[in-house]
């Protein structure tokens, strides 16, 4: 192993460890909370849509101003505070259940306000990485962090499915809360001194928000990437709203089987994280962004054919292919975004992108709940899966299709395999 690898960067290892804990907890919650709503609290498709909307509504409401605030402050304290808030909120769910007072309204409120904290964490997180490891290590850092996410995507739902079956969904949410608190502890132990960004006294909120939006809109490849991700996320919200209901009520799967199937996407994601460097070098960063969705995102459609028996394997293969495509696409496009953006705009660039791409999720979730009531669970799931694949048309029909690599103003370092 090379001595310049981030494995030997002590503070990156602390960030990495915290990310591992929070991602594992998050993916346990991603499975346990919908199962809690669908099975324990008997939620309707529309209530499931509201749950999906609540999870990401913060990006639509707070996304743009959060970027300005993040650019004015040190990132690590914001991330630490966000983890503490999320941990306390999620721990309230099992305690309320044990006291016999848990309601769907409380679950919606917890998910909503935890989502608000996630806005500040995520915007700070992507702006913090370049300052912690340097721009020449961005692709390696993002690949390692995406690898953690994919590993958690395997372990989290699998663990959640088993725990839900044996101790109940509400008690399983305890793991999510503890994961966020562990992440906060790891962030607290980082020793790298973070410089407080300079701020002019006359800086105002709205002009600074607009500066971030203008930066994103001015770059043609970035515009196509944002449109692709937003479209896919919108229809992903439709899928997320009805998927657990479809798997439990239509396909007839048990909670452990649901958790195992949802975990399979992480297998593909780990493969993508491990081979991101060689693939990007071989086919080019621009081609990675448009070709990978074409080849792998259609795998999500196979979820429609889920049923007990051998068809679970078919759906699992489709979800693994989809997970591979999503993670490889994200590694390529996030590294590009970080590389082209000046330090003073990193928070606002990330917030502007997330305002659009994550702001689409709650709208899709609300639509998914309505479609589930109107067309049925299979119909809503089919529309969501097909629409997500169609999102790739934005990058296919953009200048990216005629490029091998993206202009970054400097070469992005691709780690050796």
C-alpha positions in Angstrom: 0.0 0.0 0.0 1.4 3.4 -0.9 2.4 5.7 2.0 0.5 8.6 0.4 -2.7 6.7 0.7 -5.5 8.1 2.8 -5.2 5.0 4.9 -2.3 6.8 6.6 -4.2 10.1 7.1 -5.2 9.9 10.8 -8.0 12.5 10.6 -9.4 11.1 7.5 -9.6 7.7 9.3 -11.6 9.4 12.0 -13.9 10.9 9.5 -14.1 7.5 7.8 -14.9 5.7 11.1 -17.6 8.2 11.9 -19.1 7.9 8.4 -19.1 4.1 8.8 -21.1 4.4 12.1 -23.6 7.0 10.8 -24.1 5.2 7.4 -24.7 1.9 9.1 -27.3 3.5 11.4 -28.9 5.4 8.6 -29.4 2.3 6.4 -30.8 0.4 9.4 -33.3 3.3 9.7 -34.0 3.4 6.0 -35.4 -0.1 6.3 -36.7 -0.1 9.9 -38.7 3.2 9.7 -40.7 2.3 6.6 -41.3 -1.1 8.1 -42.4 0.5 11.3 -44.9 2.7 9.4 -46.1 0.0 7.0 -46.3 -3.0 9.4 -46.5 -1.7 12.9 -48.5 1.5 12.4 -50.4 0.3 9.3 -49.7 3.4 7.2 -51.6 4.0 4.0 -49.7 4.6 0.6 -50.4 8.3 1.1 -48.9 8.3 4.6 -45.8 6.5 3.2 -45.6 9.3 0.6 -45.6 11.8 3.4 -42.9 9.9 5.2 -40.7 10.0 2.0 -41.4 13.7 1.6 -40.6 14.5 5.3 -37.2 12.7 5.0 -35.9 15.1 2.3 -38.1 18.2 2.6 -35.3 20.0 4.3 -33.3 20.2 1.1 -36.1 22.1 -0.5 -36.8 24.4 2.4 -33.3 25.0 3.8 -31.0 23.9 1.0 -30.0 27.3 -0.4 -29.6 29.3 2.8 -27.7 26.4 4.4 -25.1 26.7 1.7 -24.4 30.3 2.5 -24.3 29.6 6.3 -21.9 26.7 5.7 -19.5 28.8 3.7 -19.4 31.4 6.5 -18.6 28.9 9.3 -16.3 26.0 10.2 -17.7 22.8 8.8 -16.7 20.2 11.5 -18.7 21.9 14.4 -21.8 22.0 12.2 -21.5 18.4 11.3 -21.0 17.4 14.9 -24.1 19.4 16.0 -26.1 17.8 13.2 -25.1 14.3 14.3 -26.1 15.1 17.9 -29.5 16.4 16.9 -30.2 13.4 14.6 -29.1 11.0 17.3 -31.4 12.4 20.0 -34.4 12.6 17.6 -34.1 9.0 16.5 -33.6 7.7 20.0 -37.0 9.2 20.9 -38.7 6.6 18.6 -37.9 3.5 20.6 -38.4 5.3 23.9 -41.9 6.4 22.8 -42.7 2.9 21.7 -41.6 1.3 24.9 -43.8 3.9 26.8 -46.7 2.9 24.5 -47.2 6.4 23.1 -45.6 6.2 19.6 -47.8 7.6 16.8 -47.4 8.1 13.0 -47.4 11.8 13.7 -44.3 11.5 15.9 -42.5 9.4 13.3 -43.2 12.0 10.6 -42.0 14.8 12.9 -38.8 12.9 13.9 -38.0 12.2 10.2 -38.7 15.8 9.2 -36.5 17.5 11.8 -33.7 14.8 11.4 -33.9 15.6 7.7 -33.4 19.3 8.4 -30.2 18.4 10.4 -29.1 16.2 7.5 -29.2 19.2 5.2 -26.5 21.0 7.2 -24.5 17.8 7.7 -24.4 16.9 4.0 -23.6 20.4 2.7 -20.8 20.7 5.3 -19.5 17.2 4.7 -18.8 17.7 1.0 -17.3 21.1 1.6 -15.1 19.7 4.4 -13.4 16.9 2.5 -11.3 19.1 0.2 -10.0 21.0 3.2 -9.2 17.8 5.1 -7.4 15.8 2.4 -6.6 18.2 -0.4 -8.0 18.3 -3.9 -5.5 15.8 -5.3 -7.0 13.2 -3.0 -10.7 13.8 -3.8 -11.4 10.8 -6.0 -9.7 8.5 -3.5 -11.5 10.0 -0.6 -14.9 9.9 -2.3 -14.3 6.3 -3.4 -13.5 5.2 0.2 -16.5 7.1 1.6 -18.8 5.7 -1.1 -17.4 2.2 -0.3 -18.5 2.7 3.3 -21.9 3.8 2.1 -22.2 0.7 -0.1 -21.0 -1.6 2.7 -23.6 0.0 5.1 -26.2 -0.5 2.4 -25.6 -4.2 2.6 -25.2 -4.6 6.3 -27.8 -2.0 7.4 -31.0 -3.3 5.7 -29.9 -6.9 6.3 -29.4 -6.2 10.0 -32.6 -4.2 10.1 -34.7 -6.9 8.5 -33.5 -9.5 11.1 -33.9 -7.1 14.0 -37.4 -6.0 13.0 -38.5 -9.6 12.8 -37.2 -10.5 16.2 -37.3 -7.3 18.4 -39.7 -5.1 16.4 -39.2 -2.1 14.1 -39.4 0.6 16.8 -36.6 -1.0 18.9 -34.5 -1.4 15.8 -34.4 2.4 15.3 -32.2 2.5 18.4 -29.3 1.5 16.1 -29.8 4.5 14.0 -29.7 6.9 16.9 -26.6 5.3 18.3 -24.9 5.4 14.9 -25.3 9.2 14.7 -24.0 9.7 18.2 -20.9 7.5 17.4 -20.3 9.7 14.3 -20.4 12.8 16.5 -17.7 11.3 18.8 -15.4 10.5 15.9 -15.8 14.0 14.5 -15.0 15.5 17.9 -11.7 13.6 17.8 -10.5 15.1 14.5 -7.4 17.3 15.2 -6.9 19.1 11.9 -7.3 22.9 12.5 -10.0 24.3 10.3 -9.6 27.9 9.2 -12.6 30.2 9.8 -13.7 31.5 6.3 -13.3 35.2 5.8 -16.6 37.1 5.5 -17.1 40.7 4.4 -19.4 42.7 6.6 -21.7 43.6 3.7 -22.3 40.0 2.6 -26.0 39.3 2.4 -27.9 36.1 2.2 -29.9 36.3 -1.0 -27.0 37.6 -3.3 -24.8 34.8 -1.9 -27.4 32.1 -2.6 -27.7 33.5 -6.1 -24.0 33.3 -6.6 -24.0 29.6 -5.8 -26.9 29.0 -8.3 -25.2 31.0 -11.0 -22.0 29.1 -10.6 -23.9 25.8 -11.1 -25.9 27.1 -14.0 -22.9 28.5 -15.8 -21.2 25.1 -16.3 -22.8 23.1 -19.1 -21.6 19.6 -17.9 -22.7 20.4 -14.4 -26.1 21.6 -15.6 -26.6 18.3 -17.3 -25.4 16.3 -14.3 -27.8 18.2 -12.0 -30.8 17.7 -14.3 -30.0 14.0 -14.6 -29.7 13.5 -10.9 -32.8 15.6 -10.1 -35.0 13.7 -12.5 -33.7 10.3 -11.3 -34.2 11.4 -7.7 -37.8 12.7 -8.4 -38.8 9.3 -9.7 -36.6 7.6 -7.0 -38.9 9.4 -4.5 -41.9 7.7 -6.2 -40.1 4.3 -5.8 -39.2 4.9 -2.2 -42.8 5.8 -1.2 -44.2 2.5 -2.4 -41.3 0.0 -2.5 -41.6 -1.4 1.1 -45.4 -1.6 0.8 -45.0 -3.4 -2.5 -42.5 -5.9 -1.1 -44.5 -6.6 2.0 -48.1 -6.5 0.7 -47.9 -7.3 -3.0 -44.8 -9.5 -3.2 -45.5 -11.1 0.2 -42.0 -10.9 1.6 -41.1 -11.1 5.3 -39.2 -8.2 7.0 -35.9 -10.2 6.9 -36.4 -10.9 3.2 -37.2 -7.2 2.5 -34.0 -6.2 4.4 -31.9 -8.7 2.5 -33.3 -7.6 -0.9 -32.7 -3.9 -0.1 -29.2 -4.7 1.0 -28.2 -6.2 -2.4 -27.9 -2.7 -3.9 -24.9 -2.2 -1.7 -23.1 -5.2 -3.2 -23.0 -3.4 -6.5 -22.0 -0.2 -4.8 -19.0 -1.8 -3.1 -17.9 -3.2 -6.5 -18.2 0.3 -8.0 -16.2 1.9 -5.1 -13.4 -0.7 -5.5 -13.0 -0.3 -9.2 -13.9 3.4 -9.7 -10.3 4.4 -10.4 -9.6 1.9 -13.1 -12.9 2.5 -14.8 -12.5 6.3 -14.8 -9.0 6.0 -16.2 -10.1 3.5 -18.8 -13.2 5.1 -20.2 -12.9 8.7 -19.0 -14.7 10.7 -16.4 -17.3 12.2 -18.9 -18.1 8.8 -20.3 -18.4 7.3 -16.8 -21.1 9.9 -16.1 -23.3 9.1 -19.1 -22.5 5.5 -20.1 -22.8 4.0 -16.6 -26.5 5.0 -16.1 -27.4 3.6 -19.6 -25.8 0.3 -18.8 -26.8 -0.3 -15.2 -29.7 1.9 -14.0 -32.4 -0.2 -15.9 -31.7 -3.0 -13.4 -34.1 -1.3 -10.9 -37.1 -2.3 -13.2 -36.6 -5.9 -12.2 -37.9 -5.2 -8.7 -41.4 -5.3 -10.3 -41.0 -9.1 -10.7 -40.2 -9.8 -7.0 -42.0 -12.8 -5.5 -41.0 -15.5 -3.0 -38.7 -18.0 -4.5 -36.3 -17.7 -7.4 -37.7 -14.4 -8.5 -36.1 -12.7 -5.5 -32.7 -13.6 -7.0 -33.7 -11.9 -10.3 -34.8 -8.8 -8.5 -31.6 -8.9 -6.4 -29.4 -9.0 -9.6 -31.3 -6.0 -10.9 -30.8 -4.0 -7.7 -27.1 -4.9 -7.6 -26.6 -3.6 -11.1 -28.5 -0.4 -10.2 -26.4 0.1 -7.0 -23.2 -0.3 -9.0 -24.4 2.3 -11.5 -25.5 4.8 -8.9 -22.3 4.7 -6.9 -19.9 4.9 -9.9 -21.9 7.8 -11.3 -21.8 9.6 -7.9 -18.1 9.1 -7.5 -17.4 10.6 -10.9 -19.8 13.5 -10.7 -19.1 14.5 -7.1 -15.4 14.5 -7.7 -15.8 16.7 -10.7 -18.0 19.2 -8.8 -15.5 19.5 -5.9 -12.6 19.9 -8.3 -14.0 22.8 -10.4 -15.3 24.8 -7.4 -13.3 27.5 -5.6 -13.1 26.9 -1.8 -15.2 30.0 -1.0 -18.1 28.6 -3.1 -17.9 24.9 -2.1 -20.8 25.1 0.5 -23.0 27.1 -1.8 -22.3 24.9 -4.8 -23.1 21.8 -2.8 -26.2 23.4 -1.4 -27.4 24.6 -4.8 -27.0 21.2 -6.3 -28.6 19.5 -3.4 -31.5 22.0 -3.3 -32.3 20.9 -6.9 -31.5 17.2 -6.8 -32.6 16.4 -3.2 -35.5 18.9 -3.4 -36.9 16.7 -6.1 -37.2 13.7 -3.7 -40.0 14.9 -1.4 -42.0 16.0 -4.5 -41.5 12.5 -5.9 -42.4 10.9 -2.6 -45.7 12.8 -2.5 -46.5 11.8 -6.0 -45.6 8.2 -5.3 -48.1 8.1 -2.4 -50.8 9.5 -4.6 -50.0 7.1 -7.5 -50.0 4.2 -5.0 -53.6 5.1 -4.0 -54.7 5.7 -7.6 -52.9 3.1 -9.7 -51.9 0.6 -7.1 -48.5 -0.3 -5.7 -47.1 -2.1 -8.8 -48.2 0.7 -11.1 -46.6 3.4 -9.0 -43.4 1.4 -8.7 -43.2 0.8 -12.5 -43.6 4.5 -13.2 -40.9 5.4 -10.7 -38.4 2.8 -12.0 -38.9 3.8 -15.6 -38.8 7.5 -14.9 -35.5 7.1 -13.0 -33.9 5.4 -16.0 -35.2 8.1 -18.3 -33.3 10.7 -16.2 -30.1 9.6 -17.9 -31.3 11.3 -21.1 -30.1 14.6 -19.7 -26.4 13.5 -19.8 -26.8 11.4 -22.9 -28.1 14.4 -24.9 -25.5 16.8 -23.4 -21.9 17.7 -24.5 -20.7 15.0 -22.2 -21.5 12.4 -24.8 -18.8 13.8 -27.1 -16.2 14.1 -24.4 -13.8 11.6 -22.8 -12.8 13.6 -19.8 -14.2 16.7 -18.1 -12.4 20.1 -18.1 -11.5 20.8 -14.4 -8.8 23.4 -14.7 -6.5 20.7 -13.4 -6.2 17.0 -13.7 -8.2 15.0 -11.0 -5.9 12.4 -9.5 -7.2 8.9 -10.0 -5.8 6.5 -7.4 -3.9 3.4 -8.6 -5.8 0.2 -8.2 
